[in-house]
Amino acid sequence: MSAPPEAYVDVVARIARAAQAAGRDPAEITLVAVSKQKPWEAIEPVLDAGQTVFGENRVQEAMARWGERSRNPALAGLTLHLIGPLQSNKAKEAVAFFDVIETVDREKLARALAEEIRKQGRTPRLYIQVNTGEEPQKAGVSPAEADAFIALCRDALGLSIEGLMCIPPADEPPGPHFALLREIARRNGLSRLSMGMSGDFETAIRFGATSVRVGSAVFGARG
Ligand SMILES: *Cc1c(COP(=O)(O)O)cnc(C)c1O
């Protein structure tokens, strides 16, 4: 086994330092290593270094890359997160394959997930995506609709919601968006926050992130 990749070691250390600076236990923060679009040669050293939690933004790409895990004991202990938009007609595959789905953002999808969870008896952990910047091109429920959507998922559809996820606008300081997500979670009794990417995960940790989704800082820039 070769030495763990420097970039990965550095991100893990930065997460620990950011947690300590915020008076938090680094163990409360999960690094989701975002492996989308990366070749296996880039992923394997990170796996070998002990990373077990990975994020993918496309169902088909994830299944092609990680589909081995039911057969390969080396991959059995992984936790796979879907962090990209999910079409309702792929709910079946997503429920069967992912351990965490972070992009629940509309009623049609929530209904499709509830039905698949019932049918398959498999329950991925679910996050609701909030479009904190209300950007038209971005997925997620608007902050104003978030409480009602959370209630719909829980009460009408019987879904267990673990937390909230957001992707702040690229051209704004992320802090206010992280604060908004934390406030929506607090008033809905949710304690888990998926927020922070390569450019802003330390800020996200300061604002209470319980998981950070880091791609390029771990694996290098995408093509
Ligand atoms: C690609 C992606 C990330 C990782 O982005 P980096 O800037 O490479 O760290 C995180 N979250 C989501 C939803 C993504 O699509």
The ligand as an ORCA input file, in Angstrom:
! r2SCAN-3c Opt
* xyz 0 1
  C     -19.501     18.496     -7.254
  C     -20.231     18.743     -5.993
  C     -19.535     18.933     -4.774
  C     -18.021     18.969     -4.686
  O     -17.551     20.146     -5.238
  P     -16.013     20.598     -5.086
  O     -16.048     22.050     -5.265
  O     -15.263     19.862     -6.130
  O     -15.587     20.208     -3.718
  C     -20.274     19.096     -3.627
  N     -21.618     19.094     -3.638
  C     -22.322     18.928     -4.774
  C     -23.805     18.931     -4.717
  C     -21.649     18.747     -5.982
  O     -22.365     18.581     -7.109
*
